Amino acid sequence: MNKHPFERILLATEHTEFDVGAERLAFAMARQCGMPLRVVIPVLSNPEFEAAAPELALRADEAIALKVSELEAQAAAAGVELDVKVRHGAQANEEIVDEATRTQTDLIIVRRRGTPSFLANLLVGEMVSKVIRDAACHVLMVPRAAQFWQHHVLAAVGQGSAAANVANVAASIAARCEVPLTLVSVASDEGSHPEMTALNAQQLDQAKAIYPATVGRIAQGHPVEQTVALAQELAADLLVVGKQRHHFIPFAGGGGTIMQKIAGALIVPTLVVHH
């Protein structure tokens, strides 16, 4: 069986109802790959509040201890070795990224959105967006209802510097899981069609060297609409995209980046590949 492209996986979770999809998928990936799973639980810390209200701080610590115990029980039932780290800080995203750096993580698995809010309802939660922006590794966003992929992997190959990495990572995952892989490139108009066709062919050759059961597709139109339509046509249950040059900010570009809009339109895990 082909080697999985990730050797060090970090699950970032607050163990809430919004994290169940990320936890489910992280356990499944660790079990399938036969590797231990690191977990980071970010806890917002306010030293002044904790000093002024020690009883409330104690209750909060007890609640976190219960979450750790529940995660350990779930991991034991799934046959997964777990290493849990609770990190206190002012910003959850900073604690997640710092832990990923400390452990030399290849892949962060995190929920797509948290508590409903103006920004979270748009596309992707603000905390998750900042993790993607700042992490020096790949990030897998997982909606609550998502399951581990087993039908089709769709990789969006564009003109960015991450195109080659997108093709490589997607091919490695598809090969490891033995599922079909499609590389899609979207031309905005007739004039850009030849360029995108050549780009797709180049990345297709690269992907086929890793996983021969890879096909290429060229679409024309709006990249979000075309990618979402193809994902639905193929019943893709994993989307692989590249990290954009611009920061992954939830309110940028009139409602989000192209990748955020694609991720927000599909109830499937979305892997953002680092450059």
N, C-alpha and C positions, 0 to 999 in steps of 0.2 A: 504493500500500500504506500502511496506517495506521502512524503513528509509534509506536515502542516507548516505553513509559512510563519506561524507564531510560536515562540518558545516560552515567552513570559507574558502571561495575561493578567491584567488587573481589572477586577470588577469594582466599579465605583457605585456605591448604593447607600441610600439612607433607610433602606428596608421599609419602604412605604408601599401603598397600593400602586404607585406610579413606577416602582422599581421591579415589579414582579416579572415583567418580560425580560429585562436585562439579567436578572438573577437566573431565570429559567434557562436562558440561552447560554450564559456563562457556565453553569453547571454541566449542560449538555456538551459544550465544546471541551471542557476540561476532561469529562468522562471519555468522550470519543478519542481524544488525543492522548489520554493517559498521562496527564500532567497535573501538577498541583495548581491550585487557584489562589492567587492573592486577592484580598478584599480590602478596600479602604472605605471607612465610614467617616465622612466629613461631618464635624459637629461645630456649629457656630458657637464661638466663645466670646463672652463678655466679662472680663475679669472684675470690673467694678460691680456688675450685677451679681456675680457669683460671691463676691466678698460681702455684699450687702444682704444677700438672701441665700445663705448657705443651705437651708433646708430645701429650697427649690432646686439649687444646683445638685444636691444629693439625689433628689428625685429624677433629675435629668440623667445623672450618671447611672441610676438603676434602670432607667428605660433603655439606655444604650446597652447596658450589660444584658438585658433581656433580648435585644435585637441580635447581639453577637451569639447568644446561646441558641436562638432560633435558627440563625444561619448555619451554625455548626451542626445542628441536628439535621437540617435539610441536606447539608453536604454529606454527612455520614450516611443518610438514607440513599443518596445518589452515588455513593462510593467515590467521593471526591475528597482529596486532601486539601484542607483549607488553612490559610494563614491570614488572620484578620488583624488589621491595624486601624485603631481609632485615632483620628487626628483632629485636634481642636484648633480653630483659627477664625479669623474675621471673615474670610471668603472661602466658601466650599470649593470653588474651582481651583483656587491656589493650592489648597491642601491636596486635591486630587493630582494636579500636575506635579507638585513637589514629590509626592509619593511615587508617581510613575517614573520620575527622574531618578529618585533614590534607588529604586529597584530595577532600573534599566529595562523598563517595560516595553514590549513590542506593540501591545494592543491594549487600549482602554475600552472596556465595555461599560456603557452608561445608558440610562434611560433617555428617551427623546425629549420628553417634557415632564415637568413636575406639576405643582399646584397650579390650576388654571389662573391665568392673569392676562392682561392685555397683550403682553409680549408673547407669553407661552401659547396663547390661543392662535397666534399668527402662524408660526411654523415650528420652531425649535426653542426649547427653554433657554433663558439667558445664561444660566450656569453652564449648560451643555455647550452652548455656542462659544463661551469663553474657554472651556476646556479644549475644544477643537482648535481654537485660535492659537492657544499657547503651548499645547502639547507637542513634544518632539517625537511623536510616534503616531501610529494609526489609531483612529477612534471609531468604534462601532456604536451607533445610536440604535436603540431598540425600543419600539413601541410596546405598550403593555400587552397587547394581544398577540405579539409576534411569537413564532415558533422557530426552532432550528431549521435551516433551509434543507430541502431535500428534492425540490422540483427543478429549479432553474436559477442560474446566476446571470445577472445582467450588469455589464460594466460599461459606463459612459466614458468614451475616449474622445477627448477634445484636443484643443491646440495647446493646452497648458503644459508646464514643465513636468507635471506628474503623470502624463499619458503613459509613458513606458512602465512606470511603477504600477499604475492601475491595471494594465494588461497582465503584468507579471503576477501581481498579488491575486487577481481574480482567477487566473489560470491555475495557480497553485491551490487555491481553495477548491475550485471546481474539480481538479484532479484528485485531491485528497478525499473529497466527498462523493466523487463519481456522479456528478450531475452535469447537465448541459450548460454550456457557457456561450453567451452572445455578447460580442463587442459592438456597441452602437456608436456611430458618429453622426451628428446632426449638422447639416448644412443650412445656413440661414436663408439662402436663395440659390438660384441657378448658377450664379457666378462663383460661389464658393463650393459648389458641388464637386468639381474635380479635385480641389485641394483636400477636402474631407475624405473623398474616396481613396486618395493616395495615402493619407494619414491612417485610415482604417486598415488598409491593406498592409501597411508597414507593421502596425501593432498586432494585426492578426497573425502574421508570420511569426512574430515573437511569441505570442501566446500559444500557437500551435506547437512550437518547439517544446513547450512544457506540457500542454494538454491538447492532443490532436482533435478531440471532440469539441472544437471551438469554431463558431461561425461568426461572420461579420455582417452587419446591417448598416445601410446608409438611409437616413431619413432627412426630410427637408421641412423646415418650418421653425417654430419656436422650440428651443431646446427642452424647456420644461414640459410642454404639451406633448412633444414627440416621444420623449423618454418615458413619461408616465404612461402614454398610450401603449408603447411597446412592452413595458413591464406588465401591464394588464393583459395584453395579448398573449404573452408568454407564460403568464402566471408565475412570474419571477418572485422568489421569496428571499432573495438577497440582492441588493443594489450596491455596486461598487463605484465610487466617484473619486475624483481628485480634489485635493484641497486647493481652493482658489487663492490667487495671489493676494486679493484683498482680504482683510480680516473678516472672520466669520461673525459678523455683528447682527443680532436679531432684527434691528430696525434699519439696516442699510438697504439702499436701493429700492425704497418704496415698498418695504415688506419682506426683505430678505434676499440673500444671494440665490443664484440659480440652484445650487445644491440644496439649500434650505427649502426652497419651494418644491423641489422634487421629493425630498425626504418628507415634507409635510403633507404631500398629496398621497402617499403610499403607506399602507400599514404593514411594512416589511422592514427588517433591519437594513440600515444604510451604513456602509463602511466608507469612511472618509480616509483616503490614502495620503499619507504624508509624502512630501516631495522626496 
